[in-house]
Amino acid sequence: MYQYTEFDRTFVRSRAAQFRDQIERWQSGKLSEDDFRPLRLQNGWYVQRHAPMLRVAVPYGELSSAQLRVLARVAREYDEPEAEVYRLASEAQRKLGTIRLPTHYAHFTTRTNVQFNWIPLAKAADVMDLLASVDMHGIQTSGNCIRNISCDERAGVAPDEVADPRPFAEIMRQWTTLHPEFAFLPRKFKIAITGAAEDRAATDWHDVGLHLLRNDAGELGFRVSAGGGMGRTPILGTVLREFLPWRHIMNYIEAVVRVYNQYGRRDNKYKARIKILVKAEGQRYIDDVEAEFRQIVEHDGGPHTIPQAELDRVSASFLSPQFARRAAHANSSGLDTLNAKAARHPLFERWLHRNVAQHKNPSMRIVTLSFKRLLQAPGDASADQLDLVAELADRFSAGEARVTHTQNLVLPWVHADDLFALWEAASNAGLASANVHLLTDMIACPGGDFCALANARSIPVAQAITERYQDLDELNDIGEIDLHISGCINSCGHHHSGHIGILGVDKDGKEWYQVTLGGSDGSATSGPAQPGKVIGPSFSAPEVPEVIEAVLSTYLAIRQEIGTRQEHFIETVRRVGLDPFKAAANDVRTNGERAA
């Protein structure tokens, strides 16, 4: 993990003290609501449907066990509204069929941040002080600025990695934090970096996507894309440079953002994202970026060129745990024992197949802890669960965990010899469901239960589908599939990139849902990134699980074998098109109308 310097710590704690002063001035009336709003937003504080929401930055997804314990403490001690606020919110939700609105929970987002939904603003300063005590903050997790930079959750440990992206992400984090030129952009701005062959960071869907690679001469650089995004207009990023030497990456991003800052729409927030500018201007935008880049490098001297010494310094701050320096090759007798235990424990064998990935160190593994289970919203983690993960991280992963794009947690430093003990401990904690990459390992935003922007609720739909598909044999037969749910067009649940996407829409003041098929985030099993396409009309909430069942039944009936395996769902959709699935979904609507 990255080790904060004393400068880093002083900066974060000073920022927390500054925010406390802003809160106190706002409470006393010395700071107006309009003046306070941008200040709280750039520290991660929103006002949502029922209560404030805090978004905590988790750069490149890394969390120490100490940070997990503080997040658990925040959830346990502060994530609880005043009784009257909670009573009114609960009554409103019961009318819509929601049984409970959980408090004392954290929520993992698709960009590896952590959110809390119930902390009163009166307690905000105390929470920020507590977070700062373990080098955490909410700086630039909101507002029209460069947001938290995300990475592949396997960064630094993946065997398919060309180079570790985390040092570059950290250098960029330091450079962009409170940068005056980047603080008031036309709209929010998100950057994702990967250094691996497989894109596990969904870079094509970001305002700027960076992919580390080597050219024919073996030199390290970036493929740079810009203009990706979801929302009302899903657009994939456009490649600006196939290869940019790594030293110039910040000079180039400065050019990208400067051109956006100058020409991006500020008169219409729906057209303010960089994706609209890149799509509208096409080659002209690329030419302007290249001209600005030449100006920065040739005339201004490339002030943000990264020296080798600086990259080495920051890279050295990402300390590998001492125990990771054990023997480079796994002990054969240990693996034999592991295989024998797998043969005796079918659930353990499934967990090894689904939740355990190879590591760059052959004696180690990368383990995913699944938080997707019945009666728990995707991405949610209770205070007790956060404490349990901290214990597991200390026992099995050198005190480190990572948030994933799919709203789970990963332990990146697990010895193969410890896998059975970890599985037993995770099972006892309810975090060992062998469903990673299967249907119930879905992505979902908090939706209308919490968010003021949402048109419909995501959580009840996710729960209904999860309840329907509890049989692991059935889930494994269906195979790998990405199901993503968003409560509104802002796409926080990334429905556009789901093999199956569900979008909440408003029709005459009632909740309805559109279903899309064929989306992809660019991962290995999904193929190239692309947005899904809508099938049929919108459906009511009770109809959605039936539509999913009809779509999956159609897939199971028409899929083909590829070698020794069955076609994945996304492969079948691409082979046969949408028509068979549209017909199955429309039958649900027709049968429902007949029954009515």
SULSULCOR-V625984 format. One record per backbone hydrogen bond with DSSP energy under -1.0 kcal/mol. NH is the residue of the N-H (numbers start at 1). CO is the residue of the C=O. If there is no record, write none. Layout:
nh=NH co=CO
nh=NH co=CO
//
This chain:
nh=3 co=317
nh=9 co=5
nh=10 co=6
nh=11 co=7
nh=12 co=8
nh=13 co=9
nh=14 co=10
nh=15 co=11
nh=16 co=12
nh=17 co=13
nh=18 co=14
nh=19 co=15
nh=20 co=16
nh=21 co=17
nh=22 co=18
nh=23 co=19
nh=24 co=20
nh=25 co=21
nh=26 co=22
nh=27 co=23
nh=28 co=24
nh=29 co=26
nh=30 co=25
nh=31 co=25
nh=36 co=32
nh=37 co=33
nh=40 co=36
nh=41 co=37
nh=42 co=38
nh=43 co=40
nh=44 co=41
nh=45 co=40
nh=46 co=53
nh=48 co=51
nh=49 co=450
nh=53 co=46
nh=54 co=116
nh=55 co=44
nh=56 co=114
nh=57 co=137
nh=60 co=149
nh=61 co=58
nh=62 co=59
nh=63 co=401
nh=65 co=399
nh=68 co=64
nh=69 co=65
nh=70 co=66
nh=71 co=67
nh=72 co=68
nh=73 co=69
nh=74 co=70
nh=75 co=71
nh=76 co=72
nh=77 co=73
nh=78 co=74
nh=79 co=74
nh=80 co=78
nh=86 co=82
nh=87 co=83
nh=88 co=84
nh=89 co=85
nh=90 co=86
nh=91 co=87
nh=92 co=88
nh=93 co=89
nh=94 co=90
nh=95 co=91
nh=97 co=94
nh=98 co=93
nh=104 co=79
nh=106 co=381
nh=107 co=115
nh=108 co=379
nh=109 co=113
nh=112 co=109
nh=114 co=56
nh=115 co=107
nh=116 co=54
nh=123 co=120
nh=124 co=121
nh=127 co=123
nh=128 co=124
nh=129 co=125
nh=130 co=126
nh=131 co=127
nh=132 co=128
nh=133 co=129
nh=134 co=131
nh=135 co=132
nh=136 co=131
nh=140 co=42
nh=141 co=138
nh=145 co=143
nh=147 co=189
nh=150 co=191
nh=155 co=152
nh=157 co=154
nh=158 co=154
nh=161 co=158
nh=162 co=195
nh=169 co=165
nh=170 co=166
nh=171 co=167
nh=172 co=168
nh=173 co=169
nh=174 co=170
nh=175 co=171
nh=176 co=172
nh=177 co=173
nh=179 co=176
nh=182 co=179
nh=185 co=144
nh=189 co=145
nh=192 co=208
nh=193 co=150
nh=194 co=210
nh=197 co=160
nh=200 co=198
nh=205 co=202
nh=206 co=203
nh=208 co=190
nh=209 co=225
nh=210 co=192
nh=211 co=223
nh=212 co=194
nh=213 co=221
nh=215 co=219
nh=218 co=215
nh=221 co=213
nh=222 co=244
nh=223 co=211
nh=224 co=241
nh=225 co=209
nh=226 co=238
nh=227 co=207
nh=228 co=206
nh=229 co=235
nh=235 co=229
nh=237 co=204
nh=238 co=226
nh=240 co=224
nh=241 co=224
nh=244 co=222
nh=246 co=220
nh=248 co=245
nh=249 co=246
nh=252 co=248
nh=253 co=249
nh=254 co=250
nh=255 co=251
nh=256 co=252
nh=257 co=253
nh=258 co=254
nh=259 co=255
nh=260 co=256
nh=261 co=257
nh=262 co=258
nh=263 co=259
nh=264 co=260
nh=271 co=268
nh=276 co=273
nh=277 co=273
nh=278 co=274
nh=279 co=275
nh=280 co=276
nh=281 co=277
nh=282 co=278
nh=284 co=281
nh=286 co=282
nh=287 co=283
nh=288 co=284
nh=289 co=285
nh=290 co=286
nh=291 co=287
nh=292 co=288
nh=293 co=289
nh=294 co=290
nh=295 co=291
nh=296 co=292
nh=297 co=293
nh=298 co=294
nh=299 co=295
nh=300 co=295
nh=302 co=296
nh=305 co=302
nh=306 co=247
nh=311 co=307
nh=312 co=308
nh=313 co=309
nh=314 co=310
nh=315 co=311
nh=316 co=312
nh=317 co=314
nh=318 co=315
nh=319 co=1
nh=319 co=317
nh=324 co=321
nh=325 co=322
nh=326 co=323
nh=335 co=331
nh=336 co=332
nh=337 co=333
nh=338 co=334
nh=339 co=335
nh=340 co=336
nh=341 co=337
nh=342 co=338
nh=343 co=339
nh=344 co=340
nh=345 co=341
nh=349 co=345
nh=350 co=346
nh=351 co=347
nh=352 co=348
nh=353 co=349
nh=354 co=350
nh=355 co=351
nh=357 co=366
nh=360 co=157
nh=364 co=361
nh=365 co=414
nh=366 co=357
nh=367 co=411
nh=368 co=355
nh=369 co=409
nh=370 co=431
nh=376 co=373
nh=380 co=377
nh=381 co=106
nh=383 co=104
nh=386 co=382
nh=387 co=383
nh=388 co=384
nh=389 co=385
nh=390 co=386
nh=391 co=387
nh=392 co=388
nh=393 co=389
nh=394 co=390
nh=395 co=391
nh=396 co=392
nh=397 co=393
nh=399 co=393
nh=400 co=397
nh=401 co=63
nh=402 co=410
nh=403 co=61
nh=404 co=408
nh=407 co=404
nh=409 co=369
nh=410 co=402
nh=411 co=367
nh=414 co=365
nh=416 co=363
nh=418 co=415
nh=419 co=416
nh=422 co=418
nh=423 co=419
nh=424 co=420
nh=425 co=421
nh=426 co=422
nh=427 co=423
nh=428 co=424
nh=429 co=425
nh=430 co=427
nh=431 co=426
nh=435 co=433
nh=438 co=435
nh=441 co=438
nh=442 co=440
nh=443 co=483
nh=445 co=485
nh=448 co=456
nh=450 co=447
nh=451 co=447
nh=455 co=487
nh=456 co=487
nh=462 co=458
nh=463 co=459
nh=464 co=460
nh=465 co=461
nh=466 co=462
nh=467 co=463
nh=468 co=464
nh=469 co=465
nh=475 co=471
nh=476 co=472
nh=477 co=473
nh=478 co=474
nh=479 co=475
nh=481 co=437
nh=484 co=500
nh=485 co=443
nh=486 co=502
nh=491 co=488
nh=494 co=491
nh=497 co=494
nh=498 co=495
nh=500 co=482
nh=501 co=516
nh=502 co=484
nh=503 co=514
nh=504 co=486
nh=505 co=512
nh=507 co=510
nh=510 co=507
nh=512 co=505
nh=513 co=539
nh=514 co=503
nh=516 co=501
nh=517 co=533
nh=518 co=499
nh=519 co=498
nh=520 co=530
nh=527 co=523
nh=530 co=520
nh=532 co=496
nh=533 co=517
nh=535 co=515
nh=539 co=513
nh=544 co=540
nh=547 co=543
nh=548 co=544
nh=549 co=545
nh=550 co=546
nh=551 co=547
nh=552 co=548
nh=553 co=549
nh=554 co=550
nh=555 co=551
nh=556 co=552
nh=557 co=553
nh=558 co=554
nh=559 co=555
nh=562 co=565
nh=565 co=562
nh=567 co=560
nh=572 co=568
nh=573 co=569
nh=574 co=570
nh=575 co=571
nh=576 co=572
nh=577 co=573
nh=582 co=578
nh=583 co=579
nh=584 co=580
nh=585 co=581
nh=586 co=582
nh=587 co=583
nh=588 co=584
nh=589 co=585
nh=590 co=586
nh=591 co=587
nh=592 co=588
nh=593 co=589
nh=594 co=590
nh=595 co=591
nh=596 co=592
//
